[in-house]
Amino acid sequence: MKKDITFHPVTGVKMAIARQQMDAGEDWSVYLINKNLISLQTVMVTSKGYGHLDGEKKQTSVLRHLIEELEPVSIAKVEAIQPSLFALTNEFWVSYYIMDQIFDKKFIFVQGSMESANIRYIPELDLYGVLHV
């Protein structure tokens, strides 16, 4: 059972939603950043969006992604994201192993966090977006 598992605090792992300029406009994606000097194994990322739009409750489908190994000091593109979803709260639940220890953290980009005033340069990606640590 989950209560029997010891979860250690997550350090050195970040998530970002960043834009890449394309010929046809902007392409937004979600990235997982490993700043640790050790690989992350069996990385599972679950994503969903939820909130209210125009007075109606909205929820996206739950997506699951598996990254078998994320090398030390590296990044992985998790998924593309449509800018229309920025009006919702976007939640990413990340679980992974380092050796035989499991780590687990929710990264939540609240509604409105992707406003232009919050967009910053993210050196790890060499892109502009919002970084969640």
Backbone torsions as a table, in degrees:
resi	resn	phi	psi	omega
1	MET	NA	155.7	-177.1
2	LYS	-59.6	-34.7	-179.4
3	LYS	-65.9	-18.8	-179.5
4	ASP	-89.6	-4.7	-178.7
5	ILE	-97.2	132.4	176.2
6	THR	-88.3	116.9	177.3
7	PHE	-99.7	126.6	180.0
8	HIS	-92.7	153.6	-179.8
9	PRO	-63.4	141.3	179.7
10	VAL	-83.6	127.0	174.0
11	THR	-133.9	147.1	175.2
12	GLY	77.2	7.6	178.6
13	VAL	-119.6	128.8	-178.4
14	LYS	-130.3	160.0	172.4
15	MET	-124.7	149.6	178.3
16	ALA	-143.1	147.5	167.4
17	ILE	-113.2	118.3	-173.1
18	ALA	-135.5	156.7	-179.2
19	ARG	-109.5	145.9	175.7
20	GLN	-120.3	130.6	179.5
21	GLN	-77.3	127.1	179.1
22	MET	-118.9	166.2	177.7
23	ASP	-58.4	-35.7	-176.9
24	ALA	-92.6	6.5	-180.0
25	GLY	134.2	-142.2	-177.7
26	GLU	-108.2	144.5	176.0
27	ASP	-122.4	117.3	-179.3
28	TRP	-98.8	138.2	179.5
29	SER	-142.1	160.3	176.5
30	VAL	-103.5	133.9	-177.4
31	TYR	-125.2	145.8	171.6
32	LEU	-108.9	130.4	-175.8
33	ILE	-117.2	123.6	175.7
34	ASN	-104.5	107.9	178.4
35	LYS	-93.3	-2.6	-178.5
36	ASN	-73.0	159.3	177.7
37	LEU	-92.9	20.2	179.1
38	ILE	-139.2	150.8	-179.4
39	SER	-70.7	150.6	170.5
40	LEU	-100.5	133.1	-176.8
41	GLN	-110.6	147.4	175.3
42	THR	46.5	60.9	-178.6
43	VAL	-82.2	122.4	177.1
44	MET	-113.8	125.4	177.2
45	VAL	-119.4	123.1	176.2
46	THR	-112.0	130.1	-177.9
47	SER	-126.1	147.4	174.0
48	LYS	-159.3	156.2	175.9
49	GLY	-121.8	147.1	179.9
50	TYR	-157.0	158.3	178.8
51	GLY	151.2	-158.1	-179.8
52	HIS	-122.7	134.3	174.3
53	LEU	-128.4	127.8	179.3
54	ASP	51.3	40.2	177.3
55	GLY	77.9	0.1	179.6
56	GLU	-109.6	142.0	175.7
57	LYS	-72.6	129.9	179.9
58	LYS	-126.1	146.5	174.8
59	GLN	-147.7	135.4	179.0
60	THR	-85.4	170.8	171.1
61	SER	-67.3	153.0	175.3
62	VAL	-87.0	127.0	177.3
63	LEU	-110.1	143.6	178.6
64	ARG	-125.4	136.2	-178.9
65	HIS	-130.4	140.2	176.9
66	LEU	-117.9	127.1	172.7
67	ILE	-116.4	111.7	-174.2
68	GLU	-61.2	-40.3	179.0
69	GLU	-151.5	133.4	173.6
70	LEU	-114.9	109.3	-174.9
71	GLU	-57.5	161.2	176.6
72	PRO	-59.6	144.6	176.9
73	VAL	44.3	61.8	-179.1
74	SER	-145.6	174.4	179.8
75	ILE	-128.2	157.9	174.3
76	ALA	-137.0	132.8	173.3
77	LYS	-79.2	120.6	-175.1
78	VAL	-87.7	-50.6	-177.9
79	GLU	-164.8	158.3	170.5
80	ALA	-80.4	152.9	179.0
81	ILE	-138.2	135.6	-179.9
82	GLN	-81.1	134.7	179.0
83	PRO	-56.9	-25.1	177.8
84	SER	-62.9	-22.4	179.0
85	LEU	-78.5	-10.0	179.2
86	PHE	-67.5	-17.2	176.8
87	ALA	-75.6	-8.9	177.6
88	LEU	-106.5	167.2	168.4
89	THR	-81.0	129.7	-179.3
90	ASN	-112.5	121.9	-174.9
91	GLU	-114.1	133.9	178.0
92	PHE	-127.3	118.2	179.7
93	TRP	-104.7	117.5	-174.5
94	VAL	-111.8	128.2	174.1
95	SER	-128.9	142.1	179.7
96	TYR	-159.8	167.6	176.8
97	TYR	-112.9	142.5	163.7
98	ILE	-123.3	113.8	-170.1
99	MET	56.7	-121.5	-178.1
100	ASP	-104.5	11.8	-178.7
101	GLN	-101.4	136.6	178.9
102	ILE	-96.9	141.6	178.3
103	PHE	-126.0	149.9	-170.9
104	ASP	-152.9	131.7	178.5
105	LYS	-155.7	142.4	172.9
106	LYS	-98.9	130.4	172.9
107	PHE	-109.4	119.4	-176.2
108	ILE	-118.4	118.4	173.7
109	PHE	-97.5	101.0	-174.9
110	VAL	-69.0	160.5	177.5
111	GLN	-53.8	129.6	180.0
112	GLY	91.1	-8.1	-178.6
113	SER	-68.9	-18.0	-178.7
114	MET	-95.0	16.2	177.0
115	GLU	-64.9	152.8	-174.9
116	SER	-57.3	-30.0	179.7
117	ALA	-65.7	-21.3	-178.4
118	ASN	-96.6	-6.3	-178.1
119	ILE	-73.9	127.1	-179.5
120	ARG	-133.3	162.5	174.8
121	TYR	-73.3	131.9	178.6
122	ILE	-111.8	101.6	-174.2
123	PRO	-58.9	-35.6	-178.9
124	GLU	-60.7	-30.1	-177.9
125	LEU	-102.4	-17.4	-171.6
126	ASP	57.4	39.0	179.8
127	LEU	-138.1	168.8	175.5
128	TYR	-103.5	140.4	179.1
129	GLY	175.6	-155.7	178.7
130	VAL	-117.8	128.1	-178.4
131	LEU	-104.7	133.4	177.7
132	HIS	-117.6	124.8	-179.9
133	VAL	-110.5	NA	NA
